[in-house]
């Protein structure tokens, strides 16, 4: 008789345990998290006046004497269940800054608001998907003997799209160093936009904050050539933030002009290196700044929020831009499941990371992201709500509220993570059921809206 797979045998073992119903409750409560955190401990809530015990919880009565909680990993490649929750939080975070809600006043929808795209510069010609890749009259080859053009028609999902026409001509050093300074370039860009807005209306730059506030939420995305580009929602408020209208001079047209001028102007210089020299790093030639619409022409607010939310759940391995885990040795770079273009960027990161002049960039620690050191999503303080506030609201909605005049003592410790093979199988089923339930619910809501 053929033996059952290990996961199936383990699932049967778990199902026969008297505490299985409680284990299933815990797995369901985590949404089918694939890498749950295991905690051991207790929580005791007592009346602050009388000392009477009001609530008490201890994991000694739980299966395995532990409680499972979500890992909260944003990457769908690591945990699909938690990435969906993170995407939902991101959608509400970005949307609140566009349309209001979550402690943000509805008046923000009438402010000057832009959807801005900033790209990396060219580091060398790459194959692209279009009617013709890179047609070149007269042919010709580069100094390494490779064709200077490509007349093929590539589909968007072809492996060659985004790969250099000539790897030896491609400037891998500049690509890596641009990644390492991309967050600093964004910071310089935001500062310069403020300065340009101030100077355009005759304000002393240091007094801009007394008249207006620039708020933003930005997401970093890897293009096919595995170079980061930035999408951002930029909003102009009054000095007090979302609850304050901008000055009369704060128009959408003025904001667009400032954004475009700053994107062309700002630069960051790399540390001088005897091997590389000093590079001037700028944004690429492709820049876009479009007004967001409430009722007029322009990108739809919900569509922008949904786009950002969808992207933040992607891991580096999803986009071909490295791996989701740090690499600690040269051998790990050589064995990583990536394209040769990405591997060469990793090797360049590792080599440059060994130079003393680049120590502060910590390039070896960020080899797995090709030198990019920033967060996938960042926002200014006054843009909208926070992830912490959204999670607190969810906990309140689920009934985990504090009791007035009570004292709570918590004693918890980490005891592990992950699932056994059988529990992982059960968690995957729970996650699929919940995802299907959400899909059906969404379809019914959309059908109801269409009928109205």
Buried (B, 14 or more C-beta within 10 A) or exposed (E): EEEEEEBEEBBEEBEEEEEBEEBBEBBBBBBBBBBBBBBBBEBBBBEBEEEEEBEEEBBEEBBBEBBBBBBBBBBBBBBBBBBBBBBBBBBBBBBBBBBBBBEBEEEBBEBBBBBBBBBBBBBBBBBBBEEEBBEBEEEEEBEEEEBBBBEEEBEEEBEBBBBBBBBEBBBBBBBBBBBBBBBBBBBBBBBBBBBBBBEBBEBEEEEBEEBBBBBBBBBBBBBBBBBBBBBBBBBBBBEEBBEBBBBEEBEBEBBBBBBBBBBEEBEBEBBEBEEBEEBEBBBBEEBBBBBBBBEEEBBBBEEBBBBBBBBBBBBBBBBBBBBBEEBEEBEBBEEBEBBEBBBBBBBBBBBBBEBEBBEEBEBBBBBBBBBBBBEBBBBBEBBBBBBEBBBEBEEEEEEEEEEEEBEEEEEEEEBEBEBBBBBBBBBBEBBEEBBEEEEEEEEEEEEEEEEE
